[in-house]
Amino acid sequence: MSLRLRTDDLDWKQVDDEIVALDARQARYLAVNGTGVLLWQALDAGATREELVAALVERYGIDADRAGSDTDRFLAELTEQELLVR
């Protein structure tokens, strides 16, 4: 199942090593840094969970279990904030 960032009422920009986003629905600013930037960019294009995990493994050389756990936490946070569409 492909996951994607919501496009309505969500504006974002990469500034140096950080993503700065405005969620107009909730009137709040968000900041994402570290591995979250890689995941955010992949979700902007649309990606499966497996593709996100593979991207972390490839970029950071971590094992798949840790990458999966990190990905699941990130996706859970975005889901809770209603920033993802499936």
C-alpha positions in Angstrom: 0.0 0.0 0.0 1.4 3.3 -1.1 1.5 6.1 1.5 1.7 9.8 0.6 1.7 13.1 2.4 -1.6 15.0 2.4 -1.5 17.7 -0.2 -4.4 19.9 0.9 -3.7 22.5 3.6 -0.1 21.2 4.0 2.8 23.3 2.8 6.5 22.5 3.5 10.0 23.4 2.5 13.4 22.0 3.1 15.7 24.4 4.9 19.2 23.1 5.2 18.9 19.7 7.0 15.4 20.2 8.2 11.8 20.1 6.8 9.6 23.0 8.0 5.9 22.4 7.4 2.7 24.3 8.0 -0.4 22.3 8.6 -3.1 24.9 7.9 -5.9 22.5 9.1 -4.6 22.5 12.6 -2.8 25.9 12.4 0.5 24.5 13.5 4.1 24.4 12.4 6.1 21.2 12.3 9.8 20.5 12.0 11.4 17.3 10.8 15.1 16.5 10.9 17.5 13.6 10.8 16.1 10.5 9.2 12.7 12.0 9.1 13.8 14.2 6.2 14.5 11.2 4.1 11.2 9.6 5.0 9.3 12.9 4.4 10.7 13.3 1.0 9.9 9.7 0.0 6.3 10.2 1.3 6.0 13.3 -0.8 6.6 11.2 -3.9 4.6 8.3 -2.5 6.2 5.2 -1.0 5.3 1.9 0.7 6.5 1.1 4.2 8.9 -1.4 2.7 10.4 1.3 0.4 10.8 3.6 3.4 12.6 0.9 5.4 14.9 0.0 2.5 15.8 3.7 2.0 16.9 3.9 5.7 18.9 0.7 5.4 20.6 1.9 2.3 21.3 5.5 3.4 22.3 4.9 7.0 23.5 1.3 7.0 21.3 0.2 9.9 19.6 -3.2 10.1 16.1 -3.7 8.7 14.6 -4.3 12.2 15.7 -0.9 13.5 14.8 0.8 10.2 11.3 -0.8 10.4 10.8 0.3 14.0 12.0 3.9 13.2 9.7 4.0 10.1 6.7 2.7 12.1 7.2 5.4 14.8 7.4 8.1 12.1 4.3 6.8 10.2 2.4 6.6 13.5 3.2 10.2 14.3 2.2 11.4 10.8 -1.0 9.3 11.0 -1.9 10.8 14.4 -1.4 14.3 13.0 -3.6 13.4 10.0 -0.8 14.2 7.5 -0.9 10.9 5.5 -3.2 9.5 2.9 -3.2 5.9 1.9 
